[in-house]
Protein backbone atom coordinates (compact mmCIF):
# COMPACT_ATOMS: atom_id res chain seq x y z
CA UNK A 1 0.00 0.00 0.00
CA UNK A 2 1.24 3.48 -0.88
CA UNK A 3 0.26 6.31 1.45
CA UNK A 4 0.23 9.97 0.43
CA UNK A 5 -0.58 13.19 2.24
CA UNK A 6 -2.39 15.34 -0.27
CA UNK A 7 -1.04 18.59 1.19
CA UNK A 8 2.57 17.41 0.82
CA UNK A 9 2.56 15.46 -2.44
CA UNK A 10 -0.54 16.39 -4.47
CA UNK A 11 0.70 15.45 -7.95
CA UNK A 12 2.20 12.10 -6.92
CA UNK A 13 -0.94 11.20 -4.96
CA UNK A 14 -3.24 11.96 -7.87
CA UNK A 15 -1.03 10.12 -10.37
CA UNK A 16 -0.64 7.04 -8.15
CA UNK A 17 -4.38 6.88 -7.47
CA UNK A 18 -5.26 7.22 -11.16
CA UNK A 19 -2.76 4.56 -12.20
CA UNK A 20 -3.85 2.14 -9.47
CA UNK A 21 -7.56 2.34 -10.23
CA UNK A 22 -6.84 2.08 -13.97
CA UNK A 23 -4.99 -1.19 -13.39
CA UNK A 24 -7.82 -2.71 -11.34
CA UNK A 25 -6.54 -1.90 -7.87
CA UNK A 26 -8.46 -0.26 -5.02
CA UNK A 27 -7.90 3.33 -3.90
CA UNK A 28 -9.00 5.32 -0.86
CA UNK A 29 -9.34 9.03 -1.64
CA UNK A 30 -11.15 11.93 0.06
CA UNK A 31 -14.05 13.88 -1.42
CA UNK A 32 -15.82 16.87 0.09
CA UNK A 33 -18.27 14.50 1.79
CA UNK A 34 -16.57 11.27 2.96
CA UNK A 35 -13.51 9.17 2.18
CA UNK A 36 -14.29 6.94 -0.77
CA UNK A 37 -13.20 3.50 -1.86
CA UNK A 38 -12.68 3.76 -5.62
CA UNK A 39 -12.34 0.99 -8.20
CA UNK A 40 -12.79 0.08 -11.85
CA UNK A 41 -14.96 -2.74 -13.15
CA UNK A 42 -11.88 -4.94 -12.86
CA UNK A 43 -11.65 -4.20 -9.12
CA UNK A 44 -15.38 -4.46 -8.36
CA UNK A 45 -15.36 -7.93 -6.76
CA UNK A 46 -12.37 -7.04 -4.58
CA UNK A 47 -14.04 -3.81 -3.43
CA UNK A 48 -17.32 -5.53 -2.59
CA UNK A 49 -15.54 -8.35 -0.75
CA UNK A 50 -13.45 -5.85 1.22
CA UNK A 51 -16.50 -3.85 2.29
CA UNK A 52 -18.72 -6.88 2.86
CA UNK A 53 -21.14 -5.30 0.39
CA UNK A 54 -23.95 -7.23 -1.27
CA UNK A 55 -23.03 -7.77 -4.93
CA UNK A 56 -26.57 -6.84 -5.99
CA UNK A 57 -26.11 -3.26 -4.69
CA UNK A 58 -24.77 -0.92 -7.36
CA UNK A 59 -22.12 1.73 -6.78
CA UNK A 60 -22.20 5.11 -8.48
CA UNK A 61 -19.92 6.23 -11.25
CA UNK A 62 -17.60 8.97 -10.00
CA UNK A 63 -16.44 11.56 -12.52
CA UNK A 64 -14.27 14.65 -12.49
CA UNK A 65 -16.00 16.91 -15.01
CA UNK A 66 -19.44 17.85 -16.24
CA UNK A 67 -18.43 16.60 -19.68
CA UNK A 68 -18.03 13.15 -18.13
CA UNK A 69 -21.48 13.48 -16.54
CA UNK A 70 -22.98 14.26 -19.95
CA UNK A 71 -21.21 11.27 -21.50
CA UNK A 72 -22.99 9.00 -19.01
CA UNK A 73 -26.50 10.49 -19.12
CA UNK A 74 -27.11 9.96 -22.82
CA UNK A 75 -30.30 11.53 -24.09
CA UNK A 76 -31.58 12.81 -20.74
CA UNK A 77 -33.89 15.79 -21.29
CA UNK A 78 -32.55 19.34 -20.91
CA UNK A 79 -34.61 20.10 -17.79
CA UNK A 80 -32.94 17.22 -15.94
CA UNK A 81 -29.50 18.12 -17.29
CA UNK A 82 -30.08 21.68 -16.06
CA UNK A 83 -30.99 20.36 -12.60
CA UNK A 84 -27.71 18.45 -12.57
CA UNK A 85 -25.82 21.55 -13.75
CA UNK A 86 -27.32 23.54 -10.88
CA UNK A 87 -26.08 21.04 -8.26
CA UNK A 88 -22.79 19.76 -9.67
CA UNK A 89 -20.04 19.64 -8.78
CA UNK A 90 -21.28 19.08 -5.27
CA UNK A 91 -22.44 16.65 -2.60
CA UNK A 92 -25.06 14.99 -4.79
CA UNK A 93 -25.47 11.62 -6.49
CA UNK A 94 -27.97 11.54 -9.33
CA UNK A 95 -29.77 8.37 -10.38
CA UNK A 96 -30.36 8.43 -14.14
CA UNK A 97 -31.74 5.88 -16.61
CA UNK A 98 -29.27 3.41 -18.07
CA UNK A 99 -29.42 1.80 -21.52
CA UNK A 100 -30.91 -1.42 -20.11
CA UNK A 101 -33.94 0.30 -18.56
CA UNK A 102 -32.46 0.38 -15.06
CA UNK A 103 -30.70 3.12 -13.13
CA UNK A 104 -27.12 4.23 -12.67
CA UNK A 105 -25.74 6.66 -10.13
CA UNK A 106 -23.44 9.53 -11.05
CA UNK A 107 -21.39 11.53 -8.56
CA UNK A 108 -19.27 14.58 -9.51
CA UNK A 109 -17.60 15.74 -6.28
CA UNK A 110 -16.70 19.32 -5.45
CA UNK A 111 -13.11 18.37 -4.64
CA UNK A 112 -10.46 19.45 -7.18
CA UNK A 113 -7.96 16.72 -6.31
CA UNK A 114 -10.59 13.97 -6.40
CA UNK A 115 -11.72 15.29 -9.80
CA UNK A 116 -8.13 15.29 -11.09
CA UNK A 117 -7.70 11.69 -9.90
CA UNK A 118 -10.99 10.60 -11.50
CA UNK A 119 -10.27 12.34 -14.80
CA UNK A 120 -6.75 10.89 -14.83
CA UNK A 121 -8.01 7.31 -14.69
CA UNK A 122 -8.22 5.68 -18.09
CA UNK A 123 -11.33 3.69 -17.14
CA UNK A 124 -14.78 4.36 -15.65
CA UNK A 125 -14.44 4.71 -11.88
CA UNK A 126 -16.95 3.56 -9.29
CA UNK A 127 -16.99 4.59 -5.67
CA UNK A 128 -18.56 3.96 -2.32
CA UNK A 129 -17.69 5.03 1.21
CA UNK A 130 -14.39 3.59 2.44
CA UNK A 131 -15.78 1.59 5.33
CA UNK A 132 -17.21 -1.82 6.06
CA UNK A 133 -20.86 -1.99 4.97
CA UNK A 134 -23.14 -0.71 7.71
CA UNK A 135 -20.39 1.22 9.51
CA UNK A 136 -20.11 4.98 9.93
CA UNK A 137 -18.86 6.84 6.85
CA UNK A 138 -15.21 7.87 7.32
CA UNK A 139 -14.29 11.51 7.89
CA UNK A 140 -10.52 10.94 7.88
CA UNK A 141 -7.97 8.64 6.32
CA UNK A 142 -7.28 7.17 9.76
CA UNK A 143 -10.91 6.00 9.97
CA UNK A 144 -10.29 3.85 6.86
CA UNK A 145 -7.32 2.01 8.37
CA UNK A 146 -9.09 -1.37 8.61
CA UNK A 147 -9.13 -1.46 4.78
CA UNK A 148 -5.50 -0.50 4.16
CA UNK A 149 -4.07 -4.02 3.80
CA UNK A 150 -6.24 -4.57 0.73
CA UNK A 151 -5.87 -1.27 -1.15
CA UNK A 152 -3.07 -0.07 -3.41
CA UNK A 153 -3.20 3.65 -2.57
CA UNK A 154 -4.44 5.68 0.40
CA UNK A 155 -4.58 9.44 0.02
CA UNK A 156 -4.90 11.46 3.23
CA UNK A 157 -6.57 14.80 2.60
CA UNK A 158 -7.35 15.71 6.20
CA UNK A 159 -10.82 15.81 7.71
CA UNK A 160 -13.97 15.96 5.58
CA UNK A 161 -17.62 16.58 6.51
CA UNK A 162 -18.59 12.94 7.04
CA UNK A 163 -22.03 13.55 5.51
CA UNK A 164 -22.69 11.29 2.54
CA UNK A 165 -24.00 12.80 -0.68
CA UNK A 166 -27.68 13.50 -1.19
CA UNK A 167 -29.18 11.04 -3.67
CA UNK A 168 -31.69 12.37 -6.20
CA UNK A 169 -33.54 10.03 -8.56
CA UNK A 170 -34.32 11.76 -11.87
CA UNK A 171 -35.43 8.67 -13.76
CA UNK A 172 -39.13 9.57 -13.43
CA UNK A 173 -41.09 12.64 -14.44
CA UNK A 174 -40.50 14.33 -11.07
CA UNK A 175 -37.12 14.31 -9.24
CA UNK A 176 -37.27 12.33 -6.02
CA UNK A 177 -34.87 12.65 -3.07
CA UNK A 178 -33.81 9.16 -2.01
CA UNK A 179 -31.30 10.16 0.69
CA UNK A 180 -30.78 13.55 2.33
CA UNK A 181 -27.61 14.88 3.88
QUIBELQUI-V929323 format. One record per run of one state. SS is the DSSP state (2 for helix, 1 for strand, 0 for the rest). FROM is the first residue (numbers start at 1). TO is the last residue. If there is no record, write none. Layout:
ss | from | to
SS | FROM | TO
SS | FROM | TO
This chain:
ss | from | to
0 | 1 | 1
1 | 2 | 5
0 | 6 | 9
2 | 10 | 22
0 | 23 | 26
1 | 27 | 30
0 | 31 | 34
1 | 35 | 39
0 | 40 | 40
2 | 41 | 51
0 | 52 | 59
1 | 60 | 62
0 | 63 | 65
2 | 66 | 73
0 | 74 | 77
2 | 78 | 87
0 | 88 | 91
1 | 92 | 97
0 | 98 | 102
1 | 103 | 107
0 | 108 | 111
2 | 112 | 120
0 | 121 | 124
1 | 125 | 129
0 | 130 | 141
2 | 142 | 150
0 | 151 | 152
1 | 153 | 156
0 | 157 | 165
1 | 166 | 169
0 | 170 | 175
1 | 176 | 179
0 | 180 | 181
